Amino acid sequence: MFETIILMLDATLRVATPLILAALAGMFCERAGIVNIALEGKLLAAAFTGAAMAHVTGSAWLGLLAGIGISVLLSLLHGFAAITHRGDQVVSGMAINVLAAGLTVTLGRHWFHQGGQTPALSGDARFAPINLPGAEALSDVPVIGLLYSELISGHSILIYMLIVIVPATWYLLFKTRFGLRLRAVGESPSAVDTAGISVAKVRYSAVIICGVLVGIGGVYLSVAQTAQFIPNMSAGKGYMALAALIFGKWRPFTAMWACLLFGFLDALAIRMQGVTIGDFPIPVQAIEAIPYILTVFLLAGFIGKAIAPKAIGVPYSKERE
């Protein structure tokens, strides 16, 4: 039983990593007053670009830079529509999602001729698991050995980066002048503008940070977790990250715990495949739907009152104000 729990927690951490990165990315945008439903498309675009670049160059780090680059580019496109032209933020976000879903498959088929997939990555072209010192030696030690060798050791560097990224996000948002301005822009952009601070500049800064974080999450999917891009491999994780962000009430650590909860549900669904009730096997599709169904129930019944930033989704116009 203990081994099963450890393996479940290990799978939870692996599955939740892109959710955490995407949720933190969305937090910067939504705290600045921008609805970012385009997280799904950015995850997918970063995953494809990162895998393609890693395959061509043989370097996972170049793949990471390429994935972040395309994600930031899409974020700036979203910002151009939502901030500069004050367009509908939901519509522009969905446009990016549709664009990414179509382009990744089309370009994948044209470049690699594998039905939209990229070739499998190996060696330096992928972020391989890192075995921490002493992991193999301690693997046979009861309790502590399994905890260290399976749960703590054996993850890619992108997972270990979360140890820094999550507290750094909290510090940047709640303990710095930039974070104060960003949160103020999401609550009352006119007051920030009156103080002589550019609302557009702060919001563009937010979408760029968002692009960096969600780009790391997308590259993790293809270059670290799967070692290959597969069409639509994000599988709704961008939307689940938004749900976790709301569930966590737009705060980094609570959003992280929500992502871990959703990751646990996803890991549980994977482990339940092949389960039968009596002589009747449970359909795989029904098991795969469990995380999404439970996410809806959790949001509907246990979130309580979540107060979003007051100016979220509202384009700012100095003339109108």
Secondary structure, 3 states (H helix, E strand, C coil): CHHHHHHHHHHHHHHHHHHHHHHHHHHHHHHCCCCCCCHHHHHHHHHHHHHHHHHHHCCHHHHHHHHHHHHHHHHHHHHHHHHHCCCCHHHHHHHHHHHHHHHHHHHHHHHHCCCCCCCCCCHHHCCCCECCCCHHHHCCCCCHHHHHHHHHCCECHHHHCHHHHHHHHHHHHHCCHHHHHHHHHHHCHHHHHHCCCCHHHHHHHHHHHHHHHHHHHHHHHHHHHCCCCCCCCCCCHHHHHHHHHHHCCCCHHHHHHHHHHHHHHHHHHHHCCCCEECCEECCHHHHHCHHHHHHHHHHHHCCCCCCCCCCCCCCCCCCCC
